[in-house]
Amino acid sequence: MSVAGSSLFKRRLDSLGVTVTEGPEHSSTELLEAAAGEPAVGVEIPGVSLPGRIETEPTAAELRTAHTGITAASLGIAEYGSVAIEADRAGTEPVSLFVDRHVVVLRESDIVADMPAAFAWLGPRARDDSVDVVFATGPSATADMGGLVHGAHGPKEVHVVLLTDTENPEVTTDE
């Protein structure tokens, strides 16, 4: 992904009230420790070290009481600030939806420019692998019953941990 696409993605996330922390993959444990509230649940993410306090095989009760859920996103869509969350056997979808704070881990190289590019990625996966994907854009919000309510159908807040493609030792946070 181009730097411009990554910059657009971060600007769109900012406009949605989503916090972005970025750094190299080898800093993932520290980045996630800083982003996760207590208690936290998550799913195993290939190549990423979760903090030891994260429950990766939560019971239904632990999921209900968790403040934070940590999952990976398969794709980011720069134009909308959306992330693609796959439904899988590890429990990624419920861990991303049934918490107050969703911490999303996304590799910078997995950001595409727009929805046509996202659907080009999704099409073969949906056809060949029967993958189900939720495109999530910012915190959950609804105005179905009057005023705007956050967290009615999902997390009240979203934090993206963007794993950069460079080994730059600096870690930056946009708050």
C-alpha positions in Angstrom: 0.0 0.0 0.0 1.2 3.5 -0.7 2.1 6.0 2.0 -0.8 8.1 0.7 -3.2 5.2 1.1 -2.0 4.6 4.7 -2.3 8.3 5.4 -5.8 8.4 4.0 -6.8 5.4 6.1 -5.4 7.0 9.3 -7.2 10.3 8.5 -10.5 8.5 8.0 -10.1 6.6 11.3 -9.4 9.9 13.0 -12.6 11.4 11.6 -14.5 8.4 13.0 -13.0 8.9 16.5 -10.8 5.8 16.2 -7.4 5.8 18.0 -4.4 4.6 15.9 -1.2 3.4 17.3 1.5 2.3 15.0 4.8 0.6 15.2 6.8 -2.4 13.9 5.5 -6.0 14.4 8.3 -6.7 17.0 6.7 -4.1 19.2 3.2 -5.7 19.1 3.2 -6.9 22.7 3.9 -3.4 24.0 1.4 -1.7 21.6 -1.4 -4.1 22.5 -0.6 -3.8 26.3 -1.0 -0.1 26.0 -4.3 -0.3 24.0 -6.1 -3.0 25.9 -8.3 -2.4 29.0 -9.1 -4.9 31.8 -10.3 -7.5 31.4 -9.3 -8.4 27.9 -9.9 -11.3 25.6 -8.5 -12.0 22.1 -7.7 -14.4 19.4 -4.3 -15.7 18.4 -2.8 -13.5 15.6 -0.1 -15.1 13.4 3.2 -13.3 13.9 1.9 -11.1 16.8 2.7 -11.6 20.4 -0.3 -10.9 22.6 0.3 -9.8 26.2 0.1 -12.7 28.6 -2.9 -11.3 30.4 -5.1 -11.7 27.3 -7.4 -14.7 27.4 -7.3 -16.3 24.0 -9.8 -19.1 24.7 -12.5 -17.1 26.5 -15.6 -18.8 27.9 -19.0 -17.2 27.2 -18.9 -15.6 30.7 -15.4 -14.2 30.1 -16.5 -12.8 26.8 -19.6 -11.2 28.4 -17.5 -9.5 31.1 -14.5 -8.5 28.9 -13.9 -4.8 28.4 -11.5 -5.2 25.5 -11.4 -7.7 22.6 -8.3 -8.0 20.4 -8.5 -9.4 16.9 -6.8 -9.1 13.6 -8.3 -7.4 10.5 -7.7 -9.1 7.2 -7.9 -5.9 5.3 -8.2 -2.1 5.8 -10.1 0.1 3.3 -8.5 3.5 3.2 -11.4 5.4 1.6 -13.8 4.5 4.4 -11.5 3.7 7.4 -13.1 0.3 7.5 -11.6 -3.0 8.5 -12.5 -6.5 7.4 -13.1 -8.9 10.3 -13.5 -12.5 9.3 -15.8 -15.0 11.1 -13.7 -18.0 12.0 -13.4 -20.9 14.4 -11.1 -18.9 16.7 -14.0 -16.6 17.6 -12.8 -13.4 15.9 -16.2 -12.0 15.1 -17.7 -12.3 18.7 -14.5 -11.1 20.3 -14.7 -8.0 18.0 -18.4 -7.3 18.6 -19.3 -8.1 22.3 -16.8 -5.8 24.0 -16.7 -2.1 24.9 -13.3 -1.6 23.2 -12.3 -3.4 20.1 -8.5 -3.4 19.4 -7.8 -4.2 15.8 -4.4 -5.4 14.6 -3.8 -4.5 11.0 -0.7 -4.7 8.9 0.0 -1.6 6.8 0.5 -3.8 3.8 -3.1 -5.0 4.1 -4.6 -1.6 3.4 -6.4 -1.2 0.0 -7.6 2.0 -1.5 -11.3 1.5 -1.9 -14.3 -0.9 -1.9 -13.7 -2.2 -5.5 -10.2 -3.3 -4.3 -11.7 -4.8 -1.2 -14.3 -6.7 -3.2 -11.6 -7.9 -5.6 -9.8 -9.3 -2.5 -13.0 -10.7 -1.0 -14.5 -12.3 -4.1 -12.2 -15.3 -4.5 -12.1 -15.9 -0.7 -15.9 -15.9 -0.5 -16.2 -18.2 -3.5 -13.3 -20.5 -2.9 -13.0 -20.6 0.9 -16.6 -19.6 1.9 -15.2 -16.9 4.1 -17.7 -14.6 5.9 -16.5 -11.0 6.5 -17.9 -8.1 8.5 -16.8 -4.7 7.3 -16.6 -2.5 10.4 -16.3 1.2 10.3 -15.6 2.9 13.6 -17.5 2.4 16.9 -21.0 1.0 16.8 -23.6 3.7 16.5 -27.3 3.9 15.9 -30.0 6.6 15.9 -32.9 4.1 15.4 -34.6 5.2 18.6 -33.9 8.9 18.5 -30.6 10.4 19.4 -27.2 8.9 18.5 -26.2 6.0 20.8 -22.7 4.5 20.7 -22.2 0.8 21.5 -25.7 -0.4 20.9 -24.7 -3.1 18.4 -21.0 -3.4 19.1 -18.0 -1.7 20.6 -18.3 1.8 22.0 -14.7 2.5 21.0 -12.2 1.2 18.5 -8.4 1.3 18.6 -6.3 0.2 15.6 -2.8 -1.1 16.1 -1.2 -0.5 12.7 1.9 -2.7 12.2 4.2 -0.8 9.9 6.2 -2.3 7.1 9.4 -0.7 8.2 11.5 -1.5 11.2 11.3 2.1 12.4 11.9 1.9 16.2 9.6 4.9 16.9 6.1 4.2 18.0 3.5 6.9 17.3 0.1 7.4 18.7 -2.7 9.6 17.2 -5.1 10.5 20.0 
